[in-house]
Amino acid sequence: MNLDPSELARQLAARRKLKQVICPICGTEAIGVGRRTYCSEQCAKRAWWRRHRSKAARLGQEATAIQNWEDDGGATAPQQAVGESSD
C-alpha cells in the first residue's frame, strides 16, 4: 500500500483535532490546530509588540543617550576638573 505524499498529507491533516480559541488581543473566537493562540497574524504581531514594547523603549532611550553624548563631543570633548565651572 504505497500512498503518494499528497494523499498521505491529506490523511494526516484529517486526523488533526481542531480546537476553539478565544484571541487574548481582540476577543474573537477562532478555530485552530496545534498551538494557535491568536485569531490572526495581526493579533499575533500586536501581542509580540506588547511583550517587547518596554525593551524597545529602553533601547530607544539608550540610543538617544548615545546620540546626545556624541553630540556633546563624546570621548573627544575636553574634560573639566571636578569643581570647575564652564563660564
N, C-alpha and C positions, 0 to 999 in steps of 0.2 A: 504494500500500500504506500506508494510514493505520492506525496502531495506536492504540488508546486508551491513555491514560497508565498505567493499572494493568497492562495487558498488557506494555507496554514496560518497566515497572519489574520485572515478573516475569522477563522475558528477561535484563535486566541482572543481577539477583540470581543467576540460574542460572549466569552466566559468572564470578562471583567465585570465586576459588580459596580453599579452606579450608586452614587451617594448624593444626597441633597445637602448643600452647604448654604449658609447664610453669610454673605460677604460682610466682614467686620468693618469695611470702609463705608459702604453705602446702604447696607441692609437688604440688598436684593437677594432673592433666593435663586440659586443656580444648581444645575445638576452636573456633577463632576466625577472623574475617575481618579483613583490614587490619592495623591497629596494635594489636590486642588483646594485652595483656601479662599480665593477671591473670584468674583464673578467675571472679571475681565482683566485684560492686560493693563488697562488704565488704572484700575483699583490696585493692582499689584505694584505698579510704579509709584502710586501715591503712598502706599504703605512703606515702600522702600525709602522714599524721601522723608517720611515722618520718622522712621527709625534712624536715619542718618543725618537729619537736619542739624542737630547740635554739633556733630562732628564737622559738618560743612561750615557752620557759622564760626566754629573755633579756628578752622583752617583759614577762613576769610579774615579773621581778626589778626592771626599771625602774619598773613601776607601783607595786611595793611601796616602792621608794626614794622615789618622788614622794609617796606617801601618808605615809610616815614624815616626810619633810621638811615636808609641810603640817601634820601633827600636832604637830611641834615649833615651829610658828609660821611656818614658811616665810620669805618675804621680809619679813614684818612683825615678826619677832622682834627684840628689842633685840640689837644687835651688841656683842660683847665685844672689847676690845682684846687684842692678842696678849700673852700672858704673864699676864693677869689670870685669877684663878680665880673660880669662881662659888660661893663658900662661903656 
